C-alpha cells in the first residue's frame, strides 16, 4: 500500500490493509493502533495497554468483518 507519505516520514510508518497470523507481533511493536471499534479489538488493545484511535464502521452483516476496506 502506498500511503503517499513524504520520504522523511515513510520509514516511520507501516500501513497495512490486513494483519492475519502476524497480528500479535504487529501489535507488540505498535506505539499507536488505528483500528475498527469492535468489542474484541477494544478489549485486546486495552489489555495490551496500547494507545489507539478507533474507527466506527457502522452496522455490518454477519461475516462482513473480513471484507471491510477503509
N, C-alpha and C positions, 0 to 999 in steps of 0.2 A: 504494500500500500504506500502511496506517495502522499504524505501529509502536506506537501508544499511548504515545508519549513525552510527558513533561511539556513544556509550551511553551518553557521555558528551555533544553531540550535538543534539541527538534525541528529547530531551524535548523542544528544541528551535525552531523546525520547524514543520509545518503541511503540508504534501504532500497530495494532493487530486487529484483524476482523474477528477472530475466534481463537480461543485457547482451549485445548482439549486436555489430554493427559498431562501436559506440562503446566497446567494452571497452578498447582501448589508452588512450583518453582517461580513462576512469574509473580505470584502474589508475595512470596517471600522477599523478592528483590525490589518490589514496588515501594516507592515513598508515598504516592497518592494513586488511588484507583478510581477511574471513571467507569461506571457500570450501570446497568439497568437496576431498578429498585425492587427486585424480587426479595421475598422474605428470607429465603435461604442465603442469598448473597449478602444481605444486610447482617444476618447472624454470623456468617463466616468472617466478614471483614471486621465486625465488632470484636469477635473472639481473637482475631489476629492483631487488634489494636491499630488497624490501618486507617489513615485519613482517606476519605472517599467523597466523591461527588456522585450522587445518584440521579439517574435519568428515568423519569416516569414514562413508560411507553403505552400506557392506557390498557384497556381490556384486550385480551388475546383469546383466541380459540385454543382448545386443548391441543397440545403438541406443537404450538407455533413457536415456542422458545428457540428452537434450532434454526428458524428461518428469518429471524429479525436482522435487519441491516439498518444501522444508524449512520 
